[in-house]
Amino acid sequence: MGYEYSVEGTVQVTPPIPFPALLPLTQGPDLPIFCLAPGVEDPDAAGPWSDIVGVWALIPKDVPLDQAQPVTVSALAVSHISKSGAIHQPLARFVQLCLAAGHEVVSELKFHGEGGERGEIQVTPSGGIEWVETLAPGREPVRW
């Protein structure tokens, strides 16, 4: 048994990234499998494993009428409760694919832990992921 965190929010992508650049996230074999959906509340966003791995929705900016043009993704929306590593790893994969394709990412993800900790998950300029506590009952907040 491990310590669990609840994470919710979005990671914005600028400029929007063509969906084909993110295909590895939608095809497995690793979980979670990301989906193309307007948000985490969309019924299509909840896949067969969402009760275990949360919802990781790639939010489309444009769905072109011309099928020769790719759909573009402007954000990732996340709703997940799990151990930090089960959240950190897929988030890092998403960030690395975006940065490798020349896009910028800005995290607007918030977390809270079992002990009342609260904070945000930030993306460093080099593409690293940092968990930054803003509230840690009974101790000084930390970052990791």
Secondary structure, DSSP 4 states (H G I P E B T S, - for coil): ----EEEEEEEEEEEEEEGGGGHHHHS-SSSSPPEE-S-TTSGGG--TTHHHH-EEEEEEEE--SSTTSPPEEEEEEEEEEE-HHHHHHHHHHHHHHHHHTT-EEEEEEEEEETTS-EEEEEE-TTS-EEEEEEE-TTS---B-
